[in-house]
Amino acid sequence: MALYATAASVLAGVESRRGSIKGLVYASSFQNVKQLYALVCETQRYSSVLDAVITSAGLLRAEKKLRPHLAKVLVYELLLGKGFKGGSGGRWKPLLDRHQARLKAELARLKVHRGVSKNEDLLQVESKPGPASQVPRFVRVNTLKTCCDDAVDYFKRQGFSYQGRASSLEDLRALKGKCFLLDPLLPELLVFPAQTDLHDHPLYQAGHLILQDKNQGKIFAFDLDAGRLASMATLLARAGVSCCELAEEDFLAVSPSDQRYRQVQYILLDPSCSGSGMATRRLEEPGVGTPSKARLQALAGFQRRALCHALTFPSLQRLVYSTCSLCQEENEDVVRDALQQNSGTFRLVPVLPSWPHRGLGTFPGAERCLRASPETTLTGGFFVAVLERVEVPSSVSRAEAPAPPPEAAPRRKRRRRVAAPGVPPRTEQEGKR
């Protein structure tokens, strides 16, 4: 630990002397002067990169006792150096563990913004931004806690300029500074310029700005990863959602005949995938964007089993199948096979018909699916298909089934149909969302 503290002192001296190495006199008694010299030089070389990462991660705001130069040395060692293994890091290691995920995410975001994949490339003064760096910041208003008009008014009072509803993707591309728009396709979705950071915004901290669906009925969520379940529980609590039941369980092992799930009408199936549409992940894990054929086959096999299993829930009316993959094997091919196995029972319905990027034409009706990518839709890469039952499930009684139009002229009071709770189970996911 003395190495990092001494390096921080040296770095302070170096920067105050505009690049001079006179600060090294402080380390004259240090045993490994060469190691110290290398650490100081590398930290100094990446100084602007480290400043950007530390600022965007809010490290110094969260850890007020951490000196800036020490923070820079520690973050260099964590992200760009050898890391902290074993007992290295000393008393600062717990602090770094708390912020490690955010720091890594901000480094990846910086690479996307500058259009590079290697740490060394960040040192180039001029860099060409990649498509992912132009993706706007999308913010969904959580209608459980506020409304879109109130959120817009709050931002306007903070000096943001509201431009109304966008009419095209060109409007989104043209966003700059503190201007923002309402999405042209999705209600209650605000759009800000790329790289807008709202993590510390009061509305986000209060749970008013998150991705949130309708809060009705009962939600069952399944995931084999306890860490992701814990994160989900935190986000649900912040959003004010109290109707969700989380289970650390394999979705394939869940019985559709279980009394708890017999009335499930809606399922969101978000299975493990290659993550080939996630630009940030491709930068963090080189090669993840081009999965091998064997890996694609294994993933597609699991996805096919999960989708076919989901379609066996007796009261299911509609299912959303989504991945963050751009690979046909995980998307159109899986949906096609599931439809063939359930011929006449389920059909594809159009997803956001006005969305410009449609499914690949690999089978009749595939254009009803939705695709997205940074290049075509200014978003991350993903795929969505909606399957709808074409017949009344056997578990629903005749009294609950929709009645045919009355033939008699006089109007009669119809019995009001009570819908079963909407439930979107979730499977194990490989990629971060």
Summary of the structure (lengths in Angstrom):
residues: 433
radius of gyration: 26.0
end to end distance: 34.8
largest distance: 101.3
contacts: 1253
relative contact order: 0.09
helix: 40%
strand: 12%
